[in-house]
Amino acid sequence: MKYCFGVDIGGTTVKMGLFEETGTILDKWEITTDTSEEGKAILPNVAASIEMKIEEHKLIKDDIIGIGAGVPAPVTAEGVVNGSANLGWTYKEVKKELEELTGLKSYIGNDANVAALGEMWKGGGEGEKNMIMVTLGTGVGGGIIIDGKILVGSNGAGGEIGHLCVNYEETDQCGCGNRGCLEQYASATGIVRLARQKLGQEMRPTILNKQDVTAKDVFDAVKAGDEVAKEIATVFGRYLGYGLANLAVVADPAVFVIGGGVSKAGEVLIPYIREPYMERAFFANKNVRFVLAKLGNDAGICGAAKLVLDNE
């Protein structure tokens, strides 16, 4: 039996998993991400933790195919990161350093892309080779899978769908410096922004707290039948649905997988996204499924392991 490791490097924790080559997870654990001193200890800590697990499971390195890792930044085909604010990195040859630290082949990808690969392999997109994953969290991330392969792009920035421009009239700036990005309307913070704008001029009764509202509050209120919340969800869904219709005409996915913290609202989200999508989608892109992500926090480690297995 051969084995591999899947690593999901986040700004707070590093999640890791030991996998059999069949895809079975044998062990999963996490360590704290040490971002001090420009994150110089992150990869050594990952390597040390992997060495401990090799000893714990009484494995020999000849039986280990390699290590896959997802990082919160664009990653070049050579496994280089040219800056990650979450990790404190300015320039990091991740693949090279991890291979030198462990003596094992390493494969590196952007975390959202890698999570999409995981969902294609074992989650909401299982059985499909063409899919787009949309991660609705603090921001909007994504991963585009075409013919079973991650769309990386020439700068490692393929799948940065949160910065698709969906409103050319927007005057407020996105965190990226641009205006009118999808992230400004469809992320958890974007939904709060829409809610505050709506509640600031709303005279009708609503169960939403005008002073302290969250994305979860909005969709809980939708489930309770609150009309104001439904209108906020409609605006959110329109921007996201129209944005995905634009993406579909390029990538032609069989399925959109919706993940991230906002997706915990559940199936109530899907109609708000699907209906505007169907309004604007090219006729050949209308035969597409919308599903919720299934792997949760395991998507990253599963996709990272798949990176290794796909390269063997």
N, C-alpha and C positions, 0 to 999 in steps of 0.2 A: 504494500500500500504506500502511495505517495501522499504528501501533505503540503499545505500552503498556509500562509498567514494573510489575513485581511486586516487592514489598519485604516481607521477613520480619524484623522487628526483635526480636532476642533479647537476653538479658542479657549475652552474651559477644560475639556477632557479629551483624552485619546482613547477611542474604543478599539478593541482588538479581538480577533477571533482566530482560532485554529480550525482548519477545514481539512477533511479528507478530499482526495481528488474527485470523488463522486459528488461533492458538494455538501456532504453532511457536516454540520458544525459540531466539533468535539468539545470546544471550550470557548468561552467568551468572557472578557474582563475589560477593565478600563483603568487608566492612570491619569493623574492630574497633568494638564499641559503647563509646563514651566515656560512662560513667555518672557521671563526676566532676561536682561542682557541680550536683547534682540533675538530671543528664542534659541540661543545656541545650544541649550541642553535638550531640546525637544527630541531630535533624532537619536542622540546617545541614550536617552531614557527609553525610547521605543526599542532600540536594539537590545538594551539590557533586559527589558521585560520579555522580549522574545527569547533571549538566551535562557532566562529562568523557566519559561514554559517548555522549551526544548528539553531541559534537564528534568523538569517535573513529569513530563510525559514519556521520558526515557527514549527520546527520538535521536536519530543520527542525522547529520546534515545532508548526507547523500540521499536521504528519503524526502527531503524538503525541496519542492519545485521552486519556490520563491516567495517573495513578499509583494503584495499589492497595497498601495496606499492612496487615499484620497486626501487632498489638502484644500483649504478654503482660499483658493486663488487660481488664476489662469496658470496652466502648466504646459510648457512646450513639449514637443514630441521627444525631446532629449531628456525630459524629466527635470527641467529647470523652472524655478519660480522666480519671477522678477519683481517680487514684492507681495507680502501678505500682511495687511494691517492687523488682522486677528492674531497672528503668530509673532509679530515683531520682525519678520524677515524682510530684508530689502532685496537681497539676491541670494538664492540658495540652490545649489546643485543637488537636489533631493535624491535623485536616483543614484548618482555617483557616491554621495556620502553614505547613504543607507547600505549600499553594496559593500563599501569599504568597512563599515562598522560591523556588518553581520557575515560577510562572505557569501551572501545569498543574492541571487538575481532579484532585482526589484523593478516594479512597474508602477508608475505614478500617474495620477489623473486629478482633475478638478473634482472636488467633493460632490457637487451636484450631479455632474456627469457620471461619476462612479455610482452614486445612489440610484440613478436611472438605470444603469446596467444591472444593479442588484434587483430592482423591481421587474426588469424584463426577464431576469433569470428565474426568480423565485417568488415574485410578488404580483402586483396588479396587472403587469404586462406579460405575464408568463404565457408562452406559446406564440408570442408575436416577435417579429424581427424589425418592425418599423414602428416606433413609438416616440412620444414626447412626454417627458415627466415635467410637471410644473410643481415647484416647491413654494408654498405660500407660508412664509414665516415672517420674521422681522423685515426681510426683504422678499423679493421674488427671484428664485433661482430656477434653473431648468437643466434638462439634459435631453439631447436629441440623439436617438438611436436610429441608424439607417443600415439596413441589411445586417443587423446584429452588432454593428460597430458604433462606438461613440463618435459623434461629429466633434472633433477637437478644434479644427481651424488652424490657420497659419500662426496665430499668436496664442493659441491655447484658450481662446475666449469664445469658442463655439458654444451655443446653448445659453448665453447670457440673456435670456429672454426677458428678464425684469427691466431691461433697458431698451426694449422695443418702444418706439414712440407711438403712443395711442391718442395723444391729444396735442395738436399743434397750437392750440390757443392757451395752453397752461402758462401762467406767469411765475408760479412757485418753482423753485429749483429742487430737483432730485438730489440725493446724496452723491450721485456721480458727477454732478455739475450741469447736467442737461435739464431739459424741462419736458414735461408730458410723458415721462416714462411709465410703463405699466406698473412698476413697483409703487408709484405714487397713489395707486388706486386699488390694487389687488393684494398687497401685503397686509399683514396685521396692522402695521402702523398706518398704511394707506386707508384701510377700512375705518380706523379711528378718525383719521383726518376727514373722510367723507361724512362720518357720523356727526362730528363736531360742527361741520359746515351746515349740515341739515338741521341739527338740533338748535343751532344758534338763531334760526329764523322760523322754527316750527311752533305753531300755536295749538295744534291738536294734542290730546292727551297721549302719553306714551309711557311704557314701563322703563324706558331707557333713562339712565341718570345723565343729565346734561353736563354735569361737572366732571364725571369720572366714568367714561365709557370704554369698553374694550371690544375687540373683534368678537370674542366669545359672547359678550353681552348682546351684541347685535344679532347673532344667529340663534341664541337662546330665545330672544324676543321674537324672531321670525317663527320659531317653532311654537311659540305661545300665541301666534296670530296677530302680533302687533303690526299695524299698517305702516307706521313710520319706519320701523325696522325693515319691513319688506321693501320699501322704496329705496332704502340705503343699499340693501342687498341687490336690488335691481341695477343700480348704478355700478356697483362693484362687478356684477356679472356681465354687464354690457361691455365695459372696458376689457375684461378678461376674455369674454367670448369673441369679441371683434379681433382682439390681438391674436388669439389662437387661430382664427380663420385666416389671418394673414400668414401665420407660420405654416398652416396646413397646405397652402398653395405652393410652398417651397418643398416641404419635407414629406407631404402625403402620408401621415401616420395612420396606422390601423386603430390606435388607441391613444387617448390622453390619460395619463395617470396623475391624479391630483394628490399631492402630499404636503408635508409641512404642518406646523401647528394649527393653522386655520382649518385644515382638512379634518381635524378632530370634531368639527361640527357635524360631520357625517353626510349622509345622502341628501340632506336638505340643500346642500350646496349645488348639486349637479344640475337641476333644472335652471337655476339662475345663470349658469355658464352655458349649458347646451342650447337654450332657446335663442339667445343672441348670436351664438356661433352659427346656428342653422340659418339665421336670417342673412348672414354675410358670407357664408362658405361657398366656394366654387362648387358646382354641382357634383364634380367627381370626388370631392372631399367630404361629402355629407354622410357617407357610409363609414362612420367612425364611432368608436365607443368612448364613453367617459366613465372612468372607474376611480375609486379611491385607492391610494397606496396601501399596501398590506404589511410591509415589513417594519414600519416604524423606525426605531433607532438601529435596527439591524441592516437597513438598506445599504449603508455605507460599507460595512465590513463584508457583506455578501458581494457587493459590486467590486470591491477591491480584490477579493479572492477570485472572482470571475476574470478580472484583468490578467491574473497570473495564468489561470487555466486556459484562457483564450490564446495565450502566447506560447503555449507548449505544443 
